[in-house]
Amino acid sequence: MPIPLLQIDAFTFEAFRGNPAGVCLLAAPAAERWMQNVAAEMNLAETAFVVTKGDAFGLRWFTPTVEVDLCGHATLAAAHALWETGRLGRDTVARFDTKSGRLSAVPAGDWIELDFPSTPADPAPTPSGMLEALGITAPVHVGLSRFDYLVEVADEPTVRSLTPDFASLRSLEARGVMVTSRSIAPDVDFVSRFFAPGSGIDEDPVTGSAHCCLAPYWSAKLGKSEFVAHQVSARGGVVRLRLEGDRVKLLGQAVTVFRAELLV
């Protein structure tokens, strides 16, 4: 029986920007190897697999090479897909059971608000070769969250001009590394880029889960709890953030690019 499959650009209001995610709408749980094969076939940063599970939906995320424990843009895309296909009423909260616990998505006008766990970074020794692979000579700060390294640099031009050695970064013992700085734009608080070649993604266009680390980091530095963030990858994307205790509210938009059917 054909299985619905959508490709959705997340954290953007226009097609071909933001971060593309596959969303596979399952009638029943699927084998892990099959989901990994589908994700490899899609060859996107993440493909989300959604299946009805009691009063919520089971949700798992796969890169082309590995399963990950938390993904923001594919969760945003999954909620958008459920509302757009009529599997969930447009005014209904989308609840997901995941490897990172219960997550939710709420319609907020033209935006979608995700409720995610905060993943703050603690100061950490710099792994050998990481800064050289990134092309950074004078970091402001290096930290390590549950998933990733965080590196603050002096300014936005430094973030934008990075040309990492992805082959060297592939051996990093973490999911990835985010590089961040204050923004030069008056209506944006901070910028970032995210690199995860060891997880099969050289550069992720917009990384919702990384902002679960960036929000508490910049909250401590700037003394505020609400932010507008810009991930300055080639595709680019905007994330609005609100830190509430040990939770982070991420707001983004999404656009469906195509709908298809899996035949195998």
Secondary structure, 3 states (H helix, E strand, C coil): CCEEEEEEEECCCCCCCCEEEEEEEECCCCCHHHHHHHHHHHCCCEEEEEEEECCEEEEEEECCCCEECCCHHHHHHHHHHHHHCCCCCCCCCEEEEECCEEEEEEEECCEEEEEEECCCCEECCCCCCHHHHHCCCCCCEEEECCCEEEEECCCHHHHHHCCCCHHHHCCCCCCEEEEEEECCCCCCCEEEEEEEHHHCEEEECCCCCCHHHHHHHHHHHHCCCEEEEEECCCCCEEEEEEEECCEEEEEECEEEEEEEEECC
